[in-house]
Each structure stands twice: as structure tokens, then as C-alpha cells.
């Protein structure tokens, strides 16, 4: 759009009519040709510390959240990204598969 505007010598109003966009949009494009640099967010939860904490399986997410000074949802999201789900009981369900159980246990280690 900007290149077309410069090549054809169009004004802002002519450019907005040609591309059917607002003049404010054209002005923003003119003033900022280079994309803004993105920043990465600093995560509060250290994954290695969370993995160590998961070795204690009887802790609830709320308790983990208090230890890491974050909300419970942050713990839930971090565990979900790591491929871990909610706390499992030690009772064996009649339909439980041993291979699936071993896979889950290996993820927690």
C-alpha cells in the first residue's frame, strides 16, 4: 500500500479511496513502516522447579500455587503444557491400561 502510494504519487486521501481504508490507518502505516519488536514474557514458574515439585504427588494445585506465588490457574496451565493432568489415585480402575499408566508415570519423572 505504501509502496503503491509512493510509486503513483498518491495523497493520503487518494490512497484511502483506492484501497477503501481510513485515513488514520494510512497515516499509521506511513509513520511506522518497520514492525514493532516483540518481547518475550518472563515466566514466573520455573519448569525445572515445577518438575521437582510434581515429584510430591499428593500436593494440590492450590498448594503448589502458594509455593510458587502464582494463581492456581497458572499451575494448571503449566502442568497442561508439560503434558500432565490432575492428580491420579493409586486405585486401579478395572478398565485401566498398564501401558498408559506407565507412560503417565514416566512423564512425571
QUIPESUL-V414472 format. One record per run of one state. SS is the DSSP state (h for helix, s for strand, l for the rest). FROM is the first residue (numbers start at 1). TO is the last residue. If there is no record, write none. Layout:
# QUIPESUL-V414472
ss: [SS;SS]
from: [FROM;FROM]
to: [TO;TO]
This chain:
# QUIPESUL-V414472
ss: [l;h;l;h;l;h;l;h;l;h;l;h;l;h;l]
from: [1;2;9;12;20;23;32;47;55;61;69;72;82;98;109]
to: [1;8;11;19;22;31;46;54;60;68;71;81;97;108;109]
